[in-house]
């Protein structure tokens, strides 16, 4: 019984360390499902990216990590999203 208890505690600690290391490395992202052509993603009066997707528009994603680094990208859509 003691062996199973020790093994269970070791697995629980390993899972805790693994999940903590993943949480500290993750970034947080904001996703725009559809933005119009020539839309800009702006942070502190500086343009991070611009949509150049044509008539269908773009899907834009902006992320930042724990260090405060911000990245943003817009990908052109093949067809417009219905309802937009």
C-alpha positions in Angstrom: 0.0 0.0 0.0 2.8 2.4 0.9 4.5 1.8 -2.5 1.3 2.8 -4.4 0.9 5.9 -2.2 4.5 6.9 -2.9 4.1 6.3 -6.6 0.9 8.3 -6.7 2.6 11.2 -4.9 5.5 11.1 -7.4 3.1 11.2 -10.4 1.1 14.0 -8.9 4.3 16.1 -8.3 5.5 15.4 -11.9 2.1 16.5 -13.3 2.2 19.6 -11.1 5.7 20.6 -12.3 4.8 19.8 -15.9 1.6 21.9 -15.9 3.4 24.8 -14.1 6.2 24.9 -16.7 3.7 24.9 -19.5 1.6 27.7 -17.9 4.6 29.9 -17.5 5.6 29.5 -21.2 2.2 30.2 -22.7 1.1 33.4 -24.3 -2.3 35.0 -24.4 -4.0 35.7 -27.7 -6.9 37.7 -29.1 -8.4 36.5 -32.4 -10.5 38.6 -34.8 -12.6 36.2 -36.9 -12.9 38.7 -39.8 -11.7 42.2 -40.4 -12.1 44.3 -43.5 -9.3 44.9 -46.1 -6.7 47.5 -45.0 -7.7 47.2 -41.3 -4.8 47.8 -38.9 -3.8 46.3 -35.6 -2.4 49.2 -33.5 -0.6 49.2 -30.1 0.5 52.5 -28.5 0.1 54.4 -31.8 2.3 51.9 -33.6 0.9 49.7 -36.4 1.8 46.0 -35.8 0.2 44.6 -38.9 -2.2 45.5 -41.7 -4.8 43.3 -43.5 -4.0 43.0 -47.2 -6.5 40.2 -48.0 -8.6 41.6 -50.8 -12.4 41.8 -50.7 -12.8 38.9 -48.4 -10.8 40.5 -45.6 -8.5 38.8 -43.1 -8.4 36.8 -39.9 -6.0 38.5 -37.4 -4.3 37.1 -34.3 -2.5 39.2 -31.7 -0.5 37.5 -28.9 1.6 38.6 -25.9 3.7 36.6 -23.6 4.8 37.1 -20.0 7.8 39.2 -21.1 5.5 41.7 -22.6 6.4 40.9 -26.2 3.5 41.5 -28.6 3.2 39.9 -32.0 0.4 40.1 -34.5 -0.4 38.6 -37.9 -3.2 38.8 -40.4 -3.9 36.0 -42.8 -6.1 36.6 -45.9 -9.5 34.8 -46.1 -10.4 32.8 -49.2 -14.0 33.8 -48.8 -15.9 36.3 -46.7 -17.4 34.9 -43.4 -21.2 34.7 -43.7 -23.0 37.4 -41.8 -20.2 40.0 -42.1 
